[in-house]
């Protein structure tokens, strides 16, 4: 029986940045209602990766780090540390 998926919690947290362009678009938006809708859409977008997941991620170890470098493709870099 396997209860954990082969990802750490830090990797799962980084997956929330998948739809970062919604925040970029909201920052450039002048209409406050549209801006709020884009931020709300980003907030619920993190559920898009949890549809078929039944296992929990591994808990991060003390001092564990995870780096996602998407600087060239999307203009951001994420560095997480426990």
C-alpha positions as CSV (number, residue, x, y, z in Angstrom):
1,X,0.0,0.0,0.0
2,X,1.4,3.4,-1.0
3,X,0.1,6.5,0.8
4,X,2.6,9.0,-0.6
5,X,3.0,10.3,-4.1
6,X,6.6,10.6,-5.3
7,X,6.7,14.4,-4.7
8,X,7.6,16.5,-1.8
9,X,5.3,19.1,-0.3
10,X,7.6,21.8,-1.6
11,X,7.1,20.6,-5.1
12,X,3.4,20.6,-4.7
13,X,3.5,24.1,-3.4
14,X,5.4,25.2,-6.4
15,X,2.7,23.8,-8.7
16,X,0.5,26.6,-7.6
17,X,2.6,28.9,-9.8
18,X,1.4,27.2,-12.9
19,X,-1.2,29.9,-13.7
20,X,1.0,32.8,-12.7
21,X,0.0,34.7,-15.8
22,X,-3.3,35.5,-14.3
23,X,-1.6,37.5,-11.6
24,X,0.5,39.3,-14.2
25,X,-2.6,40.2,-16.2
26,X,-4.3,41.3,-13.0
27,X,-1.4,43.6,-12.2
28,X,-1.7,45.3,-15.5
29,X,-5.5,45.5,-15.4
30,X,-7.2,48.9,-14.7
31,X,-10.7,47.6,-14.0
32,X,-10.9,46.6,-10.3
33,X,-13.7,44.1,-10.9
34,X,-11.7,42.3,-13.6
35,X,-8.6,42.5,-11.4
36,X,-10.5,40.8,-8.6
37,X,-11.8,38.1,-10.9
38,X,-8.3,37.3,-12.2
39,X,-7.0,37.1,-8.6
40,X,-9.9,34.8,-7.7
41,X,-9.2,32.6,-10.7
42,X,-5.6,32.3,-9.7
43,X,-6.6,31.3,-6.2
44,X,-8.8,28.5,-7.3
45,X,-6.4,27.4,-10.1
46,X,-4.4,25.5,-7.5
47,X,-7.2,22.9,-7.4
48,X,-6.6,22.0,-11.1
49,X,-3.8,19.7,-10.1
50,X,-5.7,17.9,-7.4
51,X,-8.4,16.2,-9.4
52,X,-7.1,12.7,-9.5
53,X,-4.7,12.8,-6.6
54,X,-5.5,10.6,-3.7
55,X,-2.1,10.3,-2.2
56,X,-0.4,12.9,0.0
57,X,3.0,14.3,-0.8
58,X,6.1,13.5,1.4
59,X,6.6,15.9,4.2
60,X,9.6,18.1,3.7
61,X,12.7,17.4,5.7
62,X,14.3,20.1,7.8
63,X,16.7,22.0,5.5
64,X,15.2,20.6,2.3
65,X,15.1,23.0,-0.7
66,X,13.3,22.9,-4.0
67,X,14.1,25.2,-6.9
68,X,12.0,25.7,-10.0
69,X,13.8,27.9,-12.6
70,X,11.4,29.1,-15.3
71,X,13.2,32.4,-15.8
72,X,13.8,32.0,-19.5
73,X,10.4,30.6,-20.4
74,X,8.1,32.6,-18.1
75,X,10.2,35.1,-16.2
76,X,10.1,33.7,-12.7
77,X,12.2,31.5,-10.3
78,X,10.9,29.8,-7.2
79,X,13.1,28.7,-4.4
80,X,11.4,26.9,-1.4
81,X,13.1,25.8,1.8
82,X,11.8,24.0,4.8
